[in-house]
Amino acid sequence: QGPGSGGKMGLFIDKGATTALRNYKYSGSDLSLTYKYILSPLAQKCVDLFTPQSVAPNTITLTGLLLMVIAYFIMFLYAPDVAGSVKCADNHDDCVETGLVPRWVFLANAAAMLLYQTLDNMDGKQARRTGSSSPLGMLFDHGCDAINSPLGSINWCVAMSINHSTPLIIFWTLASSAIPFYASTWEEYYTGSLVLPVINGPSEGLILGASLSVVSFVHGPQIWHSYSFWDKVFPVLPPFVSKYVLIGARFLASYLNPLSTETNFKGLCNYELLISLAAFCAIQEITLKTISVVHKYGFKTLLDFFPFASLCATALIIGGTLSSVLEENLRSCMALFGILFVDCVTSLMLAHMTDKVLTRVRIIQIPAFIMTALVMTGNMVDGKEAGLAILLYLSAAATFTIFKFTVIISEITECLGIWCFDITTPRTSTVAYITSGEGATNGKKRR
């Protein structure tokens, strides 16, 4: 039986998927010079010198993620509303540090981010060293990366004290890491190879994020609300350059910051410049990958952007309309976006590894579609009831995602005859092997 022909073994892995998983071979490369000359050698040294061969690669991956989760909850403890570390007047005037978030919290976040990066680079090297590479390891590694993407973005918002009054800044803080992640996974789904560009999120992006937190530790988070970079750079630009820079800056300020007007425009503050740069890099990467894949496989490939594109659209509509809900539940709204993103990208990964056609309409996103329709028709208004709906949705989505991941890991370990966090204890698969002629399709269905 081929994929989709029945023969269900579990909720997510059928007989065809079993064959595809057993035939799966990871292909990928990281073109980052930072990775090649610094991060990769560092990770290799850590594996060779400090890591026993009995340690499972997935244990290393999970340890890194747990460090980011700890950093997230430390920031949650001190800044539950995300923006508690800085108090400003209108349009970044007279910004002062409140003292509610001790600066060591930002340093701890930077350390967690760099340790996560190193451990994330170590797991693959440990897998090759111990001969324990598997499709589960690839899915587990990329799944943890997907979870870390919104965790890191929310922590960045805390480090820069970005609040609900700038919903587009919040969106682009989340999307600037989510867009390249989904685009790279989508490209891998069609080409069979994950290629990270010269400048990418797992390498330079995490270093930038850690540096951002260090700056907040040294200078205070209010530094991101100042115009120090703009005030130093703009005056020295050539007149023919500054003219167009000013036009672009006025547009970005009016687009990103609802408080910015023609009369109070002073330029772009530091965090507006940083997020604008991150958004530009994300858009540039997704554009290049889209052109490459569409040129080779056709416009039908764009249909597989629907889960992520619809997520972004619903987030913009709901977040842009329900302002008081965003104000009172900012962290919950960001966490909900993160969970839905994790479902989108991990489903695409699993479809690639099991040679399946991606299910474009995700069950977990249906409540978001319903809420968007209610908001657009005026049947859901800004207030406590809408906020309660967000919290209930978040709870249900988190529960479903944890259940889904647990079942997928269990089914994959069973069909491959391995353990998730143990590479020394033998395990025999109870799943009958399906010959290659009956299962894997090498992606022909989608190509």
ABEGO torsion letter per residue (X at the ends): XBBGAEGBABAABBAAAAAAAAABBBBBBBABAAAAAAAAAAAAAAAAAABBAABBAAAAAAAAAAAAAAAAAAAAAABAAGAAABBBBBGGBGBBBAGABBAAAAAAAAAAAAAAAAAAAAAAAAAAAAGABBAAAAAAAAAAAAAAAAAAAAAAAAAAGBBAABAAAAAAAAAAAAAAAAAAAAAAAAAGBBBBBABBAABAAAAAAAAAAAAAAAAEAAAAABAAAAAAAAAABBAAAAAAAAAAAAAAAAAABAABBAAABAEBBAAAAAAAAAAAAAAAAAAAAAAAAAAAAEAAAAAAAAAAAAAAAAAAAAAAABAAAAAAAAAAAAAAAAAAAAAAAAAAAAAAAAGBBBBABBAAAAAAAAAAAAAAAGABBBEAAAAAAAAAAAAAAAAAAAAAAAAAAAAAAAAAGBBAABAABBBBBABBBBBAAABBAGGAAAX
